[in-house]
Structure formats: structure tokens, C-alpha cells
Amino acid sequence: MRLQVKLFSLLREICNQNELYLDFEGETAGELWAQLEEQYPALRPLRASRAIAVNRQHAQEEQLLKEGDEVAFFPPVSGG
């Protein structure tokens, strides 16, 4: 399936782009992240702390994806 992937802040810097269009053979947002880790190994340490949105709704790794979904990944955020 073809997906639009949006990357923000540190993730955008690591991948050197803010948006990707990917052909994806898996089923879940977590599997999509794993595919990105293969292409961009520097993403691996961020797995536990990044956030996911699918079609602008907060999602978990288990979220099933479908053709044309927009998947966004956000790095850890801190502040006060």
C-alpha cells in the first residue's frame, strides 16, 4: 500500500526530509516505524519515546493502516 509519512523536528533532521511517500507491505504503524528504522538507523533510539498519529488522530503501534493513510511521527517533547 502507498502511505504518506510526515516527520517532525528531530525525526525530520535525521531523515533529511519532512514528508515521505512509501510503499508499505506491513499492516501496522509499528511495522512502518520498523521499516523507517531500516532505512534510517539513527531513528532506532527514538522508538520508545516517539508519538504516532494516523490521519491526524493519536495512534498506537498496533494501529492498522490502509491505502492512502497519512502517518505522522513526532519526537519526544519536553518542556515546562
N, C-alpha and C positions, 0 to 999 in steps of 0.2 A: 504494500500500500504506500501511497505517497503522502507524506506529512510535512507540515510547516513547523519548524522548530525555532523558537525565539530564545535568545540567550541574553542575559543581563549582567552588567557590571564586570566582576572578575571573570565570569564564565565567557563573556564576550571577548575579553582581553586574551584569555587562554586560546580560544578558537580563532581569534583574529577576524571575527565576523559576528554580527548581531542576529542574523537570520540564515537558516539553512532549509533547503528543501531536500528531504531524504526519502529514498526508497527503503521501506522497513518491512522485514519478514516476520518480526515478532508479533506479540499480542498486547504487551503492557507498557506503561510508561517506564517502569523499572528496566525492562528489557531494552527500551530505547536508550535510556541512560547508559546501559552497559555497551551498546553499540557505539555511542559517542566516546566512551572511555577507551575503546579500542582505537578509535581514530585520533583521540587527543588524550594520551595517558596522564597528562597533568591534571585532568579532571578527577581522577580516582580518589584523592584525599578528600574531596568535597562531597562525596556521595552521602555521607551520614547527615550532613547539615544543610543540604540544598532543599529548596522547595519546588513543587511542581504545580502547574496549572494546565488544565486541558479545556480548551475553548473558554478561557477566561474564568474558569471555576477551579478552586483549590482541589487538588487531587492527591492520591496516594500512589505508591509504586505499583499497586495491584490494578490500577485503573486500566480497563480495556480500551484500546484505541481502535479507531476506524478510519477508513479512507478520508483524507481531507482534513483531519483534525489539526488544530493548532495547539502545539505543546510548548509551554514556556518553562524554562528552568531559571530559578533565582538563587544566587549565592546566599550564604549565611549573612544575616543582618544583625548589627549590634547598635546600640545607642542608649540614650537615657533621657 
